[in-house]
């Protein structure tokens, strides 16, 4: 049917999908067959999509030419939504399982997602010139993303210039440099240069000096936590430190589903008892999450994956995206291409 303009009848599609699922069961096992998503492709249209999606073994649609026409594609979405979604008759979709088992505790907590375009410089709000500047004429702009408990996230841009920052920080800030170059100088005179791809941590109590050497653009996380003992100097981790040889393998996830075996590795750069900062990688695979006990904000460095809320709403996430998973979030991860992210977790 693909490319012919002739769509299969719902019964024809169901027979084909049922046959495919039976073949998967004989090749692998029943669990793999139950959890495999099998999509129909072949001249899907607004008129045919609802009946096709109502079939028990049709888990989705591969939309061809109709996806190039916005009105048609929107109508297909609407038609699919009107159809009662069901996974293969033998098993409920993972997101539905999470919703039914955790609705009382998760309260449908949803994650926040921002593509890199959300933080484009023309989307930021100007804060004007920095009044304490002693080098150049730096002026900055910002845009918030979330504010959850003691943690806030957003983006910041600043033009070239420098200024003293003698007052000890009242919060810990973590940021990832998107563009530009700068230097933060600790009170002991240590200069910490930064550029694109660097992860920077300014612990609570840090003081010193800021110099923007080339207009800088960053995504940031700020956490207001109690005082802690320990270092207050800046921590800079360049992108090269996120390479596999510097990470600790955590092996395969024991909670993986759909017959997958996602392998994870990580490294932690700060853990002060109230928050942690680090990098994490994961190979393709799927796994559920039930009622997170912490809030996590992360910036995607590499990979493609889908995050699905407990109510079934989902986002495709790619490199450059920023995501916040609130405490209490339940849902599902489907990693399509190897993932690498820098993360901040707040207790």
C-alpha positions as CSV (number, residue, x, y, z in Angstrom):
1,X,0.0,0.0,0.0
2,X,2.9,2.4,0.6
3,X,3.1,5.0,-2.1
4,X,0.1,3.7,-4.0
5,X,-2.7,5.8,-2.5
6,X,-4.5,2.6,-1.6
7,X,-4.9,2.0,2.1
8,X,-5.3,-1.5,3.5
9,X,-8.6,-2.3,5.3
10,X,-8.4,-2.4,9.1
11,X,-8.9,-6.2,8.9
12,X,-6.1,-6.6,6.4
13,X,-3.7,-4.6,8.6
14,X,-4.7,-6.5,11.7
15,X,-4.0,-9.9,10.0
16,X,-0.6,-8.7,8.8
17,X,0.4,-7.3,12.2
18,X,-0.8,-10.4,14.0
19,X,1.3,-12.5,11.7
20,X,4.3,-10.4,12.3
21,X,3.8,-10.6,16.1
22,X,3.5,-14.4,15.8
23,X,6.7,-14.6,13.9
24,X,8.5,-12.5,16.5
25,X,7.2,-14.8,19.2
26,X,8.6,-17.8,17.4
27,X,11.9,-16.1,16.7
28,X,12.4,-14.7,20.3
29,X,9.8,-15.2,22.9
30,X,6.3,-14.2,23.9
31,X,7.4,-11.2,26.0
32,X,9.4,-9.7,23.2
33,X,6.4,-10.1,20.8
34,X,4.0,-8.6,23.3
35,X,6.1,-5.5,23.9
36,X,7.2,-4.9,20.3
37,X,5.6,-1.8,18.7
38,X,4.5,-2.6,15.2
39,X,3.4,0.4,13.1
40,X,1.2,0.4,9.9
41,X,2.5,2.2,6.8
42,X,0.6,2.6,3.6
43,X,-1.4,5.7,2.5
44,X,-2.5,6.6,6.0
45,X,-5.1,9.4,5.8
46,X,-7.4,11.4,8.1
47,X,-10.2,9.1,6.9
48,X,-8.5,5.8,7.6
49,X,-6.3,6.4,10.6
50,X,-9.0,6.0,13.4
51,X,-10.2,2.6,12.2
52,X,-6.6,1.4,11.7
53,X,-5.5,2.5,15.2
54,X,-8.5,0.6,16.7
55,X,-7.0,-2.7,15.7
56,X,-5.4,-4.5,18.7
57,X,-2.1,-5.3,17.0
58,X,-1.6,-1.9,15.2
59,X,0.5,0.2,17.6
60,X,1.0,3.3,15.4
61,X,1.3,4.7,11.9
62,X,4.2,5.6,9.6
63,X,2.8,8.6,7.8
64,X,4.3,9.4,4.4
65,X,3.2,12.2,2.0
66,X,0.3,13.3,4.3
67,X,2.9,14.4,6.8
68,X,4.1,17.1,4.4
69,X,0.7,18.9,4.5
70,X,0.1,20.5,7.9
71,X,-3.7,20.3,7.8
72,X,-3.7,16.7,6.7
73,X,-1.1,15.7,9.3
74,X,-3.0,17.5,12.1
75,X,-6.2,15.7,11.1
76,X,-4.4,12.4,11.3
77,X,-3.3,13.2,14.8
78,X,-6.8,14.1,15.7
79,X,-8.1,10.9,14.2
80,X,-5.6,8.8,16.0
81,X,-6.5,10.5,19.3
82,X,-10.2,9.7,18.9
83,X,-9.3,6.1,18.5
84,X,-8.9,4.1,21.8
85,X,-5.2,3.4,21.9
86,X,-4.3,-0.1,22.9
87,X,-1.1,-2.1,22.7
88,X,-1.2,-5.7,21.6
89,X,-4.2,-7.5,23.2
90,X,-1.9,-9.4,25.6
91,X,-0.3,-6.4,27.2
92,X,-1.0,-2.8,28.2
93,X,1.4,-0.1,27.1
94,X,4.1,0.7,29.7
95,X,2.8,4.3,30.2
96,X,-0.7,3.0,30.8
97,X,0.7,0.6,33.4
98,X,2.4,3.4,35.2
99,X,-0.7,5.6,35.2
100,X,-2.9,2.9,36.7
101,X,-0.4,1.8,39.3
102,X,0.8,5.2,40.4
103,X,-2.0,7.6,39.8
104,X,-2.5,8.2,43.5
105,X,1.1,9.0,44.1
106,X,2.4,10.6,40.9
107,X,-0.5,13.0,40.5
108,X,0.4,13.1,36.8
109,X,3.6,15.0,37.5
110,X,5.0,16.0,34.1
111,X,8.6,16.8,33.0
112,X,9.6,20.1,31.4
113,X,11.3,20.2,28.1
114,X,13.0,23.0,26.2
115,X,14.7,22.6,22.8
116,X,17.8,24.7,22.2
117,X,15.7,27.2,20.2
118,X,13.8,28.1,23.4
119,X,17.1,29.7,24.7
120,X,18.0,31.4,21.4
121,X,19.5,34.9,22.1
122,X,16.6,36.7,20.5
123,X,14.2,34.9,22.9
124,X,16.0,36.2,26.1
125,X,14.9,39.2,28.1
126,X,17.5,41.9,28.5
127,X,18.7,42.8,32.0
128,X,20.6,45.9,30.8
129,X,24.2,46.8,31.5
130,X,26.0,45.4,34.5
131,X,26.4,48.2,36.9
132,X,29.6,46.9,38.6
133,X,31.6,46.4,35.4
134,X,35.2,47.6,35.4
135,X,36.2,46.2,32.0
136,X,34.2,46.9,28.8
137,X,30.5,47.4,28.7
138,X,29.0,44.0,29.5
139,X,25.2,43.7,29.3
140,X,23.2,40.5,29.8
141,X,20.0,38.7,29.0
142,X,18.2,35.7,30.5
143,X,15.2,33.4,30.2
144,X,14.0,31.1,32.9
145,X,12.7,27.6,32.3
146,X,11.6,26.1,35.7
147,X,11.4,26.9,39.4
148,X,10.8,23.8,41.5
149,X,11.5,24.0,45.2
150,X,15.0,25.2,45.8
151,X,16.1,24.7,42.2
152,X,15.8,27.0,39.2
153,X,16.8,26.5,35.6
154,X,17.2,28.8,32.6
155,X,19.7,30.4,30.1
156,X,21.9,33.5,30.2
157,X,23.9,35.5,27.6
158,X,26.4,38.2,28.3
159,X,28.5,40.6,26.1
160,X,32.2,41.0,26.5
161,X,33.4,42.7,29.7
162,X,34.4,42.0,33.3
163,X,33.4,42.7,36.8
164,X,34.4,41.8,40.4
165,X,32.2,39.4,42.4
166,X,33.5,39.7,45.9
167,X,30.4,38.7,47.8
168,X,30.3,34.9,48.5
169,X,27.6,33.2,46.4
170,X,24.4,32.4,48.3
171,X,23.6,29.5,46.0
172,X,25.4,26.8,44.0
173,X,25.3,27.4,40.2
174,X,26.0,24.8,37.5
175,X,26.1,25.8,33.9
176,X,27.0,24.4,30.5
177,X,28.6,26.8,28.0
178,X,26.9,26.8,24.6
179,X,28.9,29.6,23.0
180,X,31.6,32.1,23.8
181,X,34.6,32.2,26.2
182,X,35.2,33.5,29.7
183,X,37.1,33.2,32.9
184,X,36.1,33.0,36.5
185,X,38.9,33.9,38.9
186,X,38.8,32.4,42.4
187,X,39.6,34.5,45.5
188,X,43.1,32.9,45.7
189,X,43.9,34.1,42.2
190,X,43.3,30.8,40.3
191,X,42.0,31.5,36.8
192,X,39.5,29.1,35.4
193,X,39.0,29.5,31.7
194,X,35.9,28.2,30.0
195,X,34.5,27.7,26.5
196,X,31.9,25.8,24.4
197,X,31.3,22.4,25.8
198,X,32.6,23.1,29.3
199,X,30.6,22.2,32.4
200,X,31.2,24.8,35.2
201,X,30.3,24.6,38.9
202,X,30.4,27.7,41.1
203,X,29.8,26.3,44.7
204,X,27.9,28.2,47.3
205,X,30.4,30.5,48.9
206,X,32.4,31.1,45.7
207,X,33.7,34.6,45.2
208,X,36.1,36.2,42.8
209,X,35.9,37.7,39.4
210,X,34.0,37.3,36.1
211,X,35.5,38.1,32.7
212,X,33.6,37.5,29.5
213,X,36.3,37.2,26.8
214,X,33.9,36.6,23.9
215,X,30.1,36.9,24.2
216,X,29.0,33.9,26.3
217,X,25.8,31.9,26.2
218,X,25.0,29.2,28.8
219,X,22.2,27.1,30.2
220,X,22.2,27.1,34.0
221,X,20.8,25.5,37.1
222,X,20.9,27.3,40.5
223,X,20.1,25.5,43.8
224,X,19.6,27.2,47.1
225,X,20.8,24.8,49.8
226,X,22.1,25.0,53.4
227,X,25.7,25.8,54.0
228,X,28.2,23.0,53.5
229,X,31.8,22.5,54.4
230,X,34.4,22.0,51.6
231,X,35.8,23.7,48.6
232,X,34.4,26.9,47.2
233,X,36.7,27.3,44.2
234,X,35.2,26.9,40.7
235,X,35.2,23.5,39.1
236,X,35.6,23.3,35.3
237,X,35.1,20.0,33.4
238,X,35.8,20.2,29.6
239,X,33.9,18.1,27.1
240,X,36.8,15.8,26.7
241,X,36.3,14.6,30.3
242,X,33.0,13.1,29.3
243,X,34.7,10.5,27.1
244,X,34.0,6.8,27.9
245,X,37.4,6.2,29.4
246,X,36.8,8.7,32.2
247,X,33.4,7.3,33.2
248,X,32.6,4.5,35.6
249,X,30.5,1.6,34.1
250,X,27.3,0.8,35.9
251,X,26.5,-2.2,33.7
252,X,23.1,-3.0,32.3
253,X,19.9,-1.6,33.9
254,X,18.1,-4.3,35.8
255,X,14.8,-2.6,35.1
256,X,15.1,-2.6,31.3
257,X,12.0,-3.8,29.3
258,X,11.1,-4.8,25.7
259,X,14.0,-7.2,25.8
260,X,16.6,-4.4,25.8
261,X,19.8,-4.2,27.8
262,X,20.8,-0.5,28.1
263,X,24.3,-0.1,29.4
264,X,25.0,3.0,31.6
265,X,28.1,4.8,32.8
266,X,28.6,8.0,34.8
267,X,30.9,10.3,36.7
268,X,30.1,12.6,39.6
269,X,31.8,15.9,39.9
270,X,30.0,17.3,43.0
271,X,28.1,15.7,45.8
272,X,27.6,18.0,48.8
273,X,24.7,16.1,50.5
274,X,22.1,18.4,49.0
275,X,22.8,18.1,45.3
276,X,24.9,16.2,42.8
277,X,26.4,17.1,39.5
278,X,27.8,14.8,36.8
279,X,27.7,13.2,33.4
280,X,25.7,10.0,32.4
281,X,25.6,7.9,29.3
282,X,23.2,5.1,28.2
283,X,23.1,2.9,25.2
284,X,19.8,2.2,23.4
285,X,17.0,0.5,25.4
286,X,13.9,1.1,27.4
287,X,13.1,1.3,31.1
288,X,10.3,2.7,33.4
289,X,10.7,5.2,36.2
290,X,8.3,5.1,39.2
291,X,7.9,8.2,41.5
292,X,11.3,9.9,41.4
293,X,12.6,10.7,44.9
294,X,14.7,13.6,43.6
295,X,14.4,16.5,41.1
296,X,16.8,16.3,38.1
297,X,17.7,18.8,35.5
298,X,19.9,17.8,32.6
299,X,21.2,19.1,29.3
300,X,21.5,16.6,26.4
301,X,24.9,16.4,24.8
302,X,24.4,13.5,22.4
303,X,21.7,11.1,21.4
304,X,18.0,10.7,20.6
305,X,15.4,9.4,23.0
306,X,11.7,9.6,23.9
307,X,10.4,10.6,27.4
308,X,6.9,9.6,28.2
309,X,4.8,10.9,31.1
310,X,2.5,8.6,33.1
311,X,-0.5,10.0,31.1
312,X,1.1,8.9,27.8
313,X,2.2,12.3,26.6
314,X,5.7,12.2,25.2
315,X,8.6,14.2,23.7
316,X,11.3,13.3,21.3
317,X,14.5,14.7,22.8
318,X,17.8,15.4,21.0
319,X,21.2,17.0,21.6
320,X,20.8,20.6,22.8
321,X,17.6,20.0,24.7
322,X,17.2,20.8,28.4
323,X,14.9,18.6,30.5
324,X,13.7,18.8,34.1
325,X,12.2,15.7,35.8
326,X,10.4,16.8,39.0
327,X,10.4,14.8,42.2
328,X,7.5,12.4,42.0
329,X,7.7,12.0,38.2
330,X,6.8,8.6,36.8
331,X,7.1,7.6,33.2
332,X,9.2,5.8,30.6
333,X,12.5,6.2,28.8
334,X,13.0,4.9,25.2
335,X,16.6,5.6,24.1
336,X,17.0,5.3,20.4
337,X,20.6,6.5,19.8
338,X,23.3,6.5,22.5
339,X,22.6,9.2,25.1
340,X,25.1,11.5,26.9
341,X,23.9,14.2,29.3
342,X,25.2,16.4,32.0
343,X,22.9,16.4,35.1
344,X,22.1,18.1,38.3
345,X,20.1,16.2,41.0
346,X,18.6,18.0,44.0
347,X,17.6,16.0,47.0
